[in-house]
Amino acid sequence: VTPAIQRTVLDQGSLTSCRDPNAGCIGRIRKAQSAPVPVAAAPDQDELDEFIRENSLNERAADALLGAPPSVQRQVLDQGSLH
């Protein structure tokens, strides 16, 4: 199961209201796997530069972010400020 599927399942909250939490979890995984994957827009260079500047990233961290695939960059930026 990919991290994106795991996040989708976890974001649905507790399984305490399920009659069978195991079945509920498996059902959520299956549903998440069959759902179309939303494609988030890749961040543009200005957005990346602003994030790097606002969070005072050093060269190593900035290079790691800039070298990451656009989908990973988007996930990092969507998590918000590092402060």
Backbone hydrogen bonds in HBPLUS format (Angstrom, degrees):
<---DONOR---> <-ACCEPTOR-->    atom                        ^
c    i                          cat <-CA-CA->   ^        H-A-AA   ^      H-
h    n   atom  resd res      DA  || num        DHA   H-A  angle D-A-AA Bond
n    s   type  num  typ     dist DA aas  dist angle  dist       angle   num
A0006-GLN N   A0002-THR O   2.97 MM   4  6.30 161.9  2.00 154.3 160.0     1
A0007-ARG N   A0003-PRO O   2.86 MM   4  6.08 158.4  1.91 148.3 153.6     2
A0008-THR N   A0004-ALA O   3.00 MM   4  6.23 157.0  2.06 144.1 150.2     3
A0009-VAL N   A0005-ILE O   2.98 MM   4  6.25 159.5  2.02 153.6 158.4     4
A0010-LEU N   A0006-GLN O   2.90 MM   4  6.14 167.0  1.92 155.2 158.8     5
A0011-ASP N   A0007-ARG O   2.86 MM   4  5.93 152.8  1.93 149.8 157.1     6
A0012-GLN N   A0009-VAL O   3.17 MM   3  5.49 153.9  2.24 106.0 113.9     7
A0013-GLY N   A0010-LEU O   3.10 MM   3  5.76 167.2  2.12 118.7 122.0     8
A0018-CYS N   A0015-LEU O   2.96 MM   3  5.37 159.5  2.01 114.7 121.5     9
A0024-GLY N   A0020-ASP O   2.90 MM   4  6.16 157.3  1.95 155.0 162.6    10
A0025-CYS N   A0021-PRO O   2.88 MM   4  6.03 154.7  1.94 146.4 151.7    11
A0026-ILE N   A0022-ASN O   3.05 MM   4  6.31 168.0  2.06 151.1 154.0    12
A0027-GLY N   A0023-ALA O   2.83 MM   4  5.95 156.1  1.89 147.3 154.5    13
A0028-ARG N   A0024-GLY O   2.96 MM   4  6.17 153.5  2.03 143.7 150.6    14
A0029-ILE N   A0025-CYS O   2.98 MM   4  6.28 155.4  2.05 150.2 157.0    15
A0030-ARG N   A0026-ILE O   2.97 MM   4  6.22 166.8  1.99 152.8 155.8    16
A0031-LYS N   A0027-GLY O   2.92 MM   4  6.09 161.8  1.95 149.3 154.6    17
A0032-ALA N   A0028-ARG O   2.90 MM   4  6.05 161.8  1.94 147.7 152.8    18
A0033-GLN N   A0029-ILE O   2.89 MM   4  6.09 153.5  1.96 151.4 159.0    19
A0034-SER N   A0030-ARG O   3.03 MM   4  6.22 141.4  2.19 143.8 153.4    20
A0035-ALA N   A0031-LYS O   3.09 MM   4  6.20 124.8  2.41 141.4 154.9    21
A0047-GLU N   A0044-ASP O   3.09 MM   3  5.37 117.8  2.49 103.1 117.5    22
A0048-LEU N   A0044-ASP O   3.05 MM   4  6.40 158.6  2.10 155.5 162.0    23
A0049-ASP N   A0045-GLN O   2.83 MM   4  6.02 166.0  1.85 154.0 158.1    24
A0050-GLU N   A0046-ASP O   2.92 MM   4  6.06 156.5  1.98 145.6 152.0    25
A0051-PHE N   A0047-GLU O   3.06 MM   4  6.25 158.3  2.11 144.0 149.6    26
A0052-ILE N   A0048-LEU O   2.95 MM   4  6.20 164.6  1.97 155.6 159.7    27
A0053-ARG N   A0049-ASP O   2.90 MM   4  6.07 162.7  1.93 149.0 154.0    28
A0054-GLU N   A0050-GLU O   2.78 MM   4  5.89 174.0  1.79 156.8 159.0    29
A0055-ASN N   A0051-PHE O   3.05 MM   4  6.02 144.0  2.18 143.0 151.2    30
A0057-LEU N   A0052-ILE O   3.08 MM   5  5.25 164.1  2.11 148.7 152.4    31
A0056-SER N   A0053-ARG O   3.12 MM   3  5.07 163.4  2.15 105.4 110.2    32
A0062-ALA N   A0058-ASN O   2.92 MM   4  6.08 165.7  1.94 159.0 163.8    33
A0063-ASP N   A0059-GLU O   2.86 MM   4  5.93 162.2  1.89 148.6 153.6    34
A0064-ALA N   A0060-ARG O   3.01 MM   4  6.21 150.9  2.10 142.3 150.4    35
A0065-LEU N   A0061-ALA O   2.96 MM   4  6.24 159.4  2.01 150.2 155.3    36
A0066-LEU N   A0062-ALA O   2.86 MM   4  6.06 170.8  1.87 156.5 159.3    37
A0067-GLY N   A0063-ASP O   2.86 MM   4  5.85 139.5  2.03 139.5 149.9    38
A0068-ALA N   A0065-LEU O   3.19 MM   3  5.26 155.1  2.26 102.9 110.4    39
A0072-VAL N   A0069-PRO O   2.93 MM   3  5.38 125.5  2.24 112.6 126.3    40
A0073-GLN N   A0069-PRO O   3.00 MM   4  6.34 161.6  2.04 156.7 162.8    41
A0074-ARG N   A0070-PRO O   2.92 MM   4  6.11 161.1  1.95 149.1 153.6    42
A0075-GLN N   A0071-SER O   3.11 MM   4  6.34 154.7  2.18 138.2 144.7    43
A0076-VAL N   A0072-VAL O   2.96 MM   4  6.23 159.7  2.01 155.1 160.1    44
A0077-LEU N   A0073-GLN O   2.95 MM   4  6.21 171.2  1.96 159.4 161.0    45
A0078-ASP N   A0074-ARG O   2.86 MM   4  5.93 156.3  1.92 150.0 157.2    46
A0079-GLN N   A0076-VAL O   3.19 MM   3  5.44 148.0  2.29 103.4 112.6    47
A0080-GLY N   A0077-LEU O   3.07 MM   3  5.59 162.0  2.10 113.8 119.6    48
